[in-house]
Each structure stands twice: as structure tokens, then as C-alpha cells.
């Protein structure tokens, strides 16, 4: 599983990408990350599954329709990453307590 992050305007975007063995596994990954980072403000994902790519799912999670999940899905298609999931979430810097929120447990170098 690959994990990357970027900071833009005091917001931290953390993304992971990994191969999947089934659509059920993709759903399990989505649920696991959401539970681990319940305070994240946006949880965006996209994945393609099936012998003929017949299952294509994405979520904008509250962002304007088509502005988050759909572009991620298009990158997955363009890069031919069949049977993969990409999942990103956003956390904010809280100046008053001088820490990232929510606590970033999946990023050991943070």
C-alpha cells in the first residue's frame, strides 16, 4: 500500500493507493479508513473492479458533484490501474492547539 501526503494552505491531504482482490475488499478499506479517521473533513475514493472494468465507483463526499471522486477515477482509468483503490482524506491544522486534526495515525513520519 502506498501512502503520500501534501500540505496546501494549512490543510493536509493524505492519500493511499493499493491493489484490491474484490469489490468487498475495496469497501472494507473505505470503512476501515473512515473509522480510523472519523474527524477527517473529506473522504474521497475511487476504484475499478471486474474482468471488464464493469464496476467503477467514486465518491465526492460532500464536495461539489464531480469535483473530487470523478477526477480520481479518471486518473485510475488513464493509468490503467485496474483492480486498484485510491482513497484520500483531508485534515486541518489547528493553530490553537498546534497540532494536526485528526491525529494522523497512518503517517509515521508526521
N, C-alpha and C positions, 0 to 999 in steps of 0.2 A: 504494500500500500504506500503510495506517495503522498506526502503532506507538504504543502507550501503555504506561505503567508505573505501578505503585503499590507503596508500601512498607508492609508490615504486619508488626509485631513482628520487625524486622530481617531480614525476607525480602522480596526484590524479585520482583514478578510482572511479567513483560514479555509483552505480547500484541500480535499483529499480525492484521490482517484485510485480505483482498484478494479481488477478483473472480477467478474461475477460468474457464478456457476448456474444461477437460476434467477428468475424474477423474484422469487421468495427471498433469496439472499439479498437482493437489492433492497427490498422492503425492510428486512432485518437491519441492514446497515443504516438506513434512513431513521428507523425507530431508535436504534442504539445511540446515534449521534445526537438526535433530538433530546433524548433523556439525559445524556451526559452534559449537554449544554442548553438547558431549558431556558436560560435567560438570554440566549442569543436573539438578536432582533430580527434576523432574516435567515432562513434555512432554504437554500436553493439547491435543487438537484436535477439531474437528467441521466437517463440511461437508455440503452438499446439492448433488446434481448430477442432471441428467436432465431431459428435457422435462416429465415429470410428477412430478418430485422422487422418482423411484423409487430413487435411490441416496442413502442417508443413512448417514454413518459418523461415529463418535466414539470417543475413547479416554480412559480414566481414567488410564492409565499408572501403575499401582501404587496409586493412591488407592482407597479403598473403592468397590466397584462402584456405578455410577450417581451418584457424588457430584461428578464433575468434567466429563467429556465430555458426558454426557447433559444437564446444565443448559445448557451452551454450545449444544448442538444445539437445545434448546427455545427459546433466545433467537433463534437464527438463524431458526427457523420463525416465531416470533411477529413478528419484524421483517420477515418476508418477504424475507430476503436469499438468494434462490435463486442458485445458481452462485457461492457465496462460500465461503471457508475462514476459520476463526478458529483461531488457534494461540497457546497461552500456555505459558510455561515459568517456572520458579522458580529463583532463585539466593539464596544466603545471604551475610550479612555475616560476614567472618572477622575478629574483633577482634584476634587476634594479629598479623596482617599488615596490618590496617587497609585492606582493600580488598574489593570485591565479588568473589564467586567463583561461577561462572567469569567471566572478563573479558568485559565487555559490549560486544562489537564492533558491535552493531546500534543502539546508543543513543548518538549523537554528543554529546548534551548531558549525559551522565553523567560 
